[in-house]
Amino acid sequence: MKIRKIISEQKVEYTSEIIDRCLEQGKKIIVFTNFTMSLDMLHEKYKKNSVVLDGRMSKEKRQKSVDRFQTEDKIKIFISNIVAGGVGITLTEAEVIIMNDLSFVPAHHSQSEDRAFRYGQKKNVVVYYPIFENTIEKIVYNILQKKKNIIDQVLGDGEFSENFAQSLLKQIF
């Protein structure tokens, strides 16, 4: 966990480069992170045109952040903890989602992405997963992909593989 936290904080600079490119294009951006320090670092850098949502905030303050992002032209960046901001809110003003770092739970990522892919979304949304090569993050990413493939197979959303089905049945019985 400490290594993941360090990587997350190191990625803030790279995530900021993506943010800057998107801002130059006039896009609204959502950034998700697992770590409070990374969230605070990003908010400090973009204080004038960002809002945050994390577990430290009251329900009212969370809603105010959502409302400001959705309605105020000057608020271009929504920075959130992946768990606190990954459910129950609508952020259809976003055109870009950046996952600064990864959760071990595939549903956290899909739920977070779904904040922009809601009823009423009229824009194309691009999702970035910047991954540092040769780090534990690459291993976590590969684990997430394997988990997602299993979930897709079980739920019938993925391409059916008879080998997978047989392997799953062997594990069950």
C-alpha beads as a LAMMPS data file, in Angstrom:
LAMMPS data file: protein, C-alpha beads

173 atoms
172 bonds

1 atom types
1 bond types

-500.0 500.0 xlo xhi
-500.0 500.0 ylo yhi
-500.0 500.0 zlo zhi

Masses

1 110.0

Atoms # bond

1 1 1 0.000 0.000 0.000
2 1 1 2.872 2.381 0.787
3 1 1 4.390 1.772 -2.639
4 1 1 1.034 2.396 -4.330
5 1 1 0.684 5.647 -2.373
6 1 1 4.155 6.817 -3.414
7 1 1 3.429 5.983 -7.060
8 1 1 0.121 7.847 -6.839
9 1 1 1.841 10.954 -5.538
10 1 1 4.557 10.702 -8.205
11 1 1 1.871 10.428 -10.896
12 1 1 0.299 13.749 -9.915
13 1 1 2.811 15.553 -12.130
14 1 1 1.983 13.323 -15.115
15 1 1 -1.755 13.556 -14.440
16 1 1 -1.352 17.338 -14.318
17 1 1 0.146 17.269 -17.820
18 1 1 -2.938 15.427 -19.093
19 1 1 -5.175 17.889 -17.252
20 1 1 -3.342 20.857 -18.771
21 1 1 -3.737 19.471 -22.308
22 1 1 -7.455 18.910 -21.714
23 1 1 -7.906 22.393 -20.247
24 1 1 -6.267 23.872 -23.353
25 1 1 -9.039 22.170 -25.331
26 1 1 -11.724 23.588 -23.022
27 1 1 -12.751 20.208 -21.630
28 1 1 -14.119 19.435 -18.192
29 1 1 -12.236 16.691 -16.375
30 1 1 -12.829 14.202 -13.581
31 1 1 -9.794 12.859 -11.736
32 1 1 -10.099 9.867 -9.411
33 1 1 -7.517 8.760 -6.872
34 1 1 -7.398 6.397 -3.902
35 1 1 -5.151 8.592 -1.807
36 1 1 -5.951 11.790 0.062
37 1 1 -2.478 13.259 -0.427
38 1 1 -2.751 12.947 -4.224
39 1 1 -6.227 14.487 -4.128
40 1 1 -4.946 17.388 -2.024
41 1 1 -1.903 17.899 -4.267
42 1 1 -4.084 18.115 -7.371
43 1 1 -6.580 20.430 -5.720
44 1 1 -3.798 22.714 -4.512
45 1 1 -2.412 22.971 -8.048
46 1 1 -5.833 23.690 -9.609
47 1 1 -7.512 25.425 -6.674
48 1 1 -9.091 28.207 -8.756
49 1 1 -10.886 25.934 -11.209
50 1 1 -11.466 22.677 -9.333
51 1 1 -13.694 21.136 -6.705
52 1 1 -13.116 18.044 -4.594
53 1 1 -15.214 15.249 -3.189
54 1 1 -13.882 12.849 -0.586
55 1 1 -14.842 11.007 2.568
56 1 1 -13.948 13.952 4.811
57 1 1 -16.851 16.006 3.452
58 1 1 -20.438 16.233 4.601
59 1 1 -23.230 15.177 2.273
60 1 1 -24.095 18.837 1.678
61 1 1 -20.522 19.799 0.746
62 1 1 -20.285 16.820 -1.585
63 1 1 -23.443 17.902 -3.390
64 1 1 -22.162 21.474 -3.621
65 1 1 -19.006 20.203 -5.370
66 1 1 -21.116 18.197 -7.827
67 1 1 -23.426 21.154 -8.499
68 1 1 -20.528 23.564 -9.056
69 1 1 -18.850 21.190 -11.520
70 1 1 -22.099 20.657 -13.392
71 1 1 -23.168 24.311 -13.571
72 1 1 -20.182 26.665 -13.272
73 1 1 -18.133 27.282 -16.401
74 1 1 -15.024 28.228 -14.404
75 1 1 -14.998 24.888 -12.536
76 1 1 -13.243 22.606 -15.011
77 1 1 -11.879 19.848 -12.745
78 1 1 -13.645 17.479 -10.371
79 1 1 -11.117 15.685 -8.139
80 1 1 -12.440 12.809 -6.092
81 1 1 -11.609 9.810 -4.020
82 1 1 -12.507 6.772 -6.118
83 1 1 -14.746 5.267 -3.408
84 1 1 -16.456 8.445 -2.143
85 1 1 -17.097 9.887 -5.611
86 1 1 -17.530 6.679 -7.526
87 1 1 -21.221 6.171 -6.773
88 1 1 -24.451 8.103 -6.535
89 1 1 -23.483 11.247 -8.421
90 1 1 -23.896 12.505 -11.968
91 1 1 -21.084 14.360 -13.722
92 1 1 -22.282 14.599 -17.314
93 1 1 -20.383 17.848 -17.933
94 1 1 -17.156 15.823 -18.060
95 1 1 -15.467 14.903 -21.311
96 1 1 -12.380 13.347 -19.728
97 1 1 -11.842 10.948 -16.832
98 1 1 -8.359 10.323 -15.470
99 1 1 -7.673 7.474 -13.046
100 1 1 -4.574 8.792 -11.271
101 1 1 -4.108 5.447 -9.551
102 1 1 -5.779 2.068 -9.307
103 1 1 -8.056 0.279 -6.886
104 1 1 -7.848 -3.495 -6.535
105 1 1 -11.616 -3.650 -7.135
106 1 1 -12.740 -3.564 -10.790
107 1 1 -16.188 -2.292 -9.772
108 1 1 -14.629 0.862 -8.292
109 1 1 -13.304 1.747 -11.730
110 1 1 -16.451 0.944 -13.675
111 1 1 -18.623 2.770 -11.125
112 1 1 -16.329 5.799 -11.231
113 1 1 -16.356 5.880 -15.024
114 1 1 -20.136 5.642 -14.957
115 1 1 -20.355 9.051 -13.226
116 1 1 -19.857 10.672 -16.640
117 1 1 -21.664 7.999 -18.665
118 1 1 -25.096 8.842 -17.268
119 1 1 -28.477 9.572 -18.763
120 1 1 -28.217 12.980 -20.401
121 1 1 -24.579 12.686 -21.467
122 1 1 -24.298 14.271 -24.898
123 1 1 -20.510 14.366 -25.241
124 1 1 -17.915 11.757 -26.052
125 1 1 -15.995 10.845 -22.909
126 1 1 -12.380 9.671 -22.939
127 1 1 -10.995 7.680 -19.998
128 1 1 -7.262 7.673 -19.250
129 1 1 -5.486 5.057 -17.170
130 1 1 -1.902 6.325 -17.028
131 1 1 0.180 3.363 -15.877
132 1 1 3.853 3.505 -14.919
133 1 1 5.723 0.600 -16.492
134 1 1 7.895 -1.658 -14.332
135 1 1 6.061 -0.773 -11.109
136 1 1 3.643 -2.562 -8.839
137 1 1 0.970 -0.509 -10.555
138 1 1 1.454 -2.470 -13.779
139 1 1 0.971 -5.674 -11.758
140 1 1 -2.215 -4.249 -10.185
141 1 1 -3.460 -3.258 -13.646
142 1 1 -2.904 -6.780 -14.958
143 1 1 -4.703 -8.240 -11.929
144 1 1 -7.618 -5.865 -12.548
145 1 1 -7.832 -6.953 -16.177
146 1 1 -7.918 -10.627 -15.163
147 1 1 -10.619 -9.932 -12.561
148 1 1 -12.627 -7.952 -15.110
149 1 1 -12.384 -10.795 -17.633
150 1 1 -13.640 -13.266 -15.028
151 1 1 -16.519 -10.973 -14.077
152 1 1 -17.415 -10.467 -17.748
153 1 1 -17.373 -14.235 -18.339
154 1 1 -19.523 -14.984 -15.298
155 1 1 -22.035 -12.251 -16.127
156 1 1 -22.096 -13.152 -19.803
157 1 1 -20.727 -9.789 -20.937
158 1 1 -17.447 -11.156 -22.253
159 1 1 -16.561 -13.432 -25.116
160 1 1 -17.460 -16.980 -24.067
161 1 1 -14.529 -19.293 -23.532
162 1 1 -15.194 -22.988 -23.020
163 1 1 -11.768 -23.350 -21.381
164 1 1 -12.692 -20.632 -18.899
165 1 1 -16.027 -22.280 -18.133
166 1 1 -14.362 -25.648 -17.550
167 1 1 -11.697 -24.069 -15.346
168 1 1 -14.344 -22.277 -13.289
169 1 1 -16.384 -25.462 -12.843
170 1 1 -13.269 -27.339 -11.659
171 1 1 -12.644 -24.654 -9.052
172 1 1 -16.247 -24.794 -7.827
173 1 1 -16.422 -28.582 -7.610

Bonds

1 1 1 2
2 1 2 3
3 1 3 4
4 1 4 5
5 1 5 6
6 1 6 7
7 1 7 8
8 1 8 9
9 1 9 10
10 1 10 11
11 1 11 12
12 1 12 13
13 1 13 14
14 1 14 15
15 1 15 16
16 1 16 17
17 1 17 18
18 1 18 19
19 1 19 20
20 1 20 21
21 1 21 22
22 1 22 23
23 1 23 24
24 1 24 25
25 1 25 26
26 1 26 27
27 1 27 28
28 1 28 29
29 1 29 30
30 1 30 31
31 1 31 32
32 1 32 33
33 1 33 34
34 1 34 35
35 1 35 36
36 1 36 37
37 1 37 38
38 1 38 39
39 1 39 40
40 1 40 41
41 1 41 42
42 1 42 43
43 1 43 44
44 1 44 45
45 1 45 46
46 1 46 47
47 1 47 48
48 1 48 49
49 1 49 50
50 1 50 51
51 1 51 52
52 1 52 53
53 1 53 54
54 1 54 55
55 1 55 56
56 1 56 57
57 1 57 58
58 1 58 59
59 1 59 60
60 1 60 61
61 1 61 62
62 1 62 63
63 1 63 64
64 1 64 65
65 1 65 66
66 1 66 67
67 1 67 68
68 1 68 69
69 1 69 70
70 1 70 71
71 1 71 72
72 1 72 73
73 1 73 74
74 1 74 75
75 1 75 76
76 1 76 77
77 1 77 78
78 1 78 79
79 1 79 80
80 1 80 81
81 1 81 82
82 1 82 83
83 1 83 84
84 1 84 85
85 1 85 86
86 1 86 87
87 1 87 88
88 1 88 89
89 1 89 90
90 1 90 91
91 1 91 92
92 1 92 93
93 1 93 94
94 1 94 95
95 1 95 96
96 1 96 97
97 1 97 98
98 1 98 99
99 1 99 100
100 1 100 101
101 1 101 102
102 1 102 103
103 1 103 104
104 1 104 105
105 1 105 106
106 1 106 107
107 1 107 108
108 1 108 109
109 1 109 110
110 1 110 111
111 1 111 112
112 1 112 113
113 1 113 114
114 1 114 115
115 1 115 116
116 1 116 117
117 1 117 118
118 1 118 119
119 1 119 120
120 1 120 121
121 1 121 122
122 1 122 123
123 1 123 124
124 1 124 125
125 1 125 126
126 1 126 127
127 1 127 128
128 1 128 129
129 1 129 130
130 1 130 131
131 1 131 132
132 1 132 133
133 1 133 134
134 1 134 135
135 1 135 136
136 1 136 137
137 1 137 138
138 1 138 139
139 1 139 140
140 1 140 141
141 1 141 142
142 1 142 143
143 1 143 144
144 1 144 145
145 1 145 146
146 1 146 147
147 1 147 148
148 1 148 149
149 1 149 150
150 1 150 151
151 1 151 152
152 1 152 153
153 1 153 154
154 1 154 155
155 1 155 156
156 1 156 157
157 1 157 158
158 1 158 159
159 1 159 160
160 1 160 161
161 1 161 162
162 1 162 163
163 1 163 164
164 1 164 165
165 1 165 166
166 1 166 167
167 1 167 168
168 1 168 169
169 1 169 170
170 1 170 171
171 1 171 172
172 1 172 173
